[in-house]
Amino acid sequence: MKLKVEKETCIGCGMCTGICPSCFAFDDDSKAEVTCPEIPADLEESAEEAKNSCPVQAIVDAE
């Protein structure tokens, strides 16, 4: 599983970093970023929950 954060959409609310801190963090602009190039299998469920919890749907599947 690969995810990315659309920076222009992200509002920096912190839902993703709170739900899955192993895969999401804030960058220097206080926008979320994915810290795992490939989401590990044991974190896929929480990463998916973070994606689905984003209030502005800024987390999307990476191509």
C-alpha positions as a printed Julia matrix, in Angstrom:
63×3 Matrix{Float64}:
   0.0    0.0    0.0
   1.29   3.42  -0.93
  -0.31   6.7    0.12
   0.43  10.36  -0.43
  -0.82  13.62   1.01
  -2.06  16.29  -1.37
  -0.34  19.31   0.2
  -2.67  21.88  -1.4
  -5.64  20.14   0.24
  -4.15  19.36   3.66
  -5.29  21.68   6.46
  -2.85  20.29   9.05
  -5.56  19.13  11.46
  -3.46  16.23  12.78
  -6.01  13.42  12.49
  -3.6   11.26  10.49
  -0.63  11.86  12.76
  -2.78  11.06  15.78
  -4.18   7.84  14.31
  -1.03   6.52  12.62
   2.07   8.39  13.86
   4.34   5.68  12.45
   3.35   6.64   8.89
   2.39  10.33   9.07
   4.19  13.41  10.37
   4.11  17.17   9.87
   6.55  18.85   7.51
   8.1   22.29   7.97
   4.92  23.92   6.58
   2.71  22.16   9.17
   1.24  19.96   6.47
   1.03  16.2    6.84
   3.36  13.94   4.93
   3.66  10.19   4.55
   6.85   8.98   6.21
   6.71   5.4    4.89
   7.34   5.0    1.14
   5.49   1.68   1.38
   3.05   1.24   4.27
   4.1   -1.89   6.22
   1.49  -4.65   6.32
   1.07  -4.37  10.09
   0.24  -0.64   9.76
  -2.09  -0.8    6.76
  -5.25  -0.86   8.89
  -4.33   2.25  10.89
  -3.03   4.04   7.77
  -6.34   3.31   6.03
  -8.21   4.61   9.09
  -6.11   7.79   8.95
  -6.89   8.18   5.25
 -10.61   7.73   5.84
 -10.58  10.1    8.84
  -9.06  13.04   6.96
 -11.76  15.75   7.0
 -10.67  17.14   3.62
  -9.7   13.83   1.94
  -6.1   14.99   1.47
  -4.7   11.45   1.82
  -4.96   9.52  -1.41
  -3.58   6.35  -2.94
  -0.16   6.93  -4.52
   0.25   5.83  -8.09
